[in-house]
């Protein structure tokens, strides 16, 4: 048997997008009901899932998700993650600590629960 974390507590919400938002990147609030790509070091409210051509994004705001990480590999356990400004996440000294339960150092992917 293999382990699987997909589907654990997943909650998605649909937002309008401001500027270019790509699937898989952390997003933050721009305005009421509108998200944007996060700047480097910014805390994020979720990770964009699918992004439609009409300017809407399905954003995961809770549950297990995976993102590309930059810089140092995140530690397993409670780890602070922020946006890296390049469509991924990175570790930080201050911010929201997420439950990091998977780290793929070959492909630079981190799995965490929001």
DAURNOR-V633868 format. One record per pair of residues at least 24 apart in sequence whose ideal C-beta (glycine too) atoms are under 6 Angstrom apart, sorted by the first residue. I is the first residue (numbers start at 1). J is the second residue. Records with the same first field share a line. If there is no record, write none. Layout:
I: J + J
This chain:
5: 64
8: 63 + 64
9: 62 + 63
10: 63
11: 61 + 62 + 63
12: 49 + 58 + 60
13: 59 + 61
14: 56 + 58
15: 57 + 59
16: 55 + 56
17: 55 + 57
21: 48 + 51 + 57
23: 48 + 50 + 51
25: 87
26: 83 + 89
27: 59
38: 83
39: 85
40: 84 + 85
41: 82
42: 83
43: 82 + 95 + 96
44: 83
62: 114
64: 113
66: 109 + 111
67: 110
68: 108
69: 108 + 110
73: 103 + 105
74: 100 + 103 + 110
76: 100
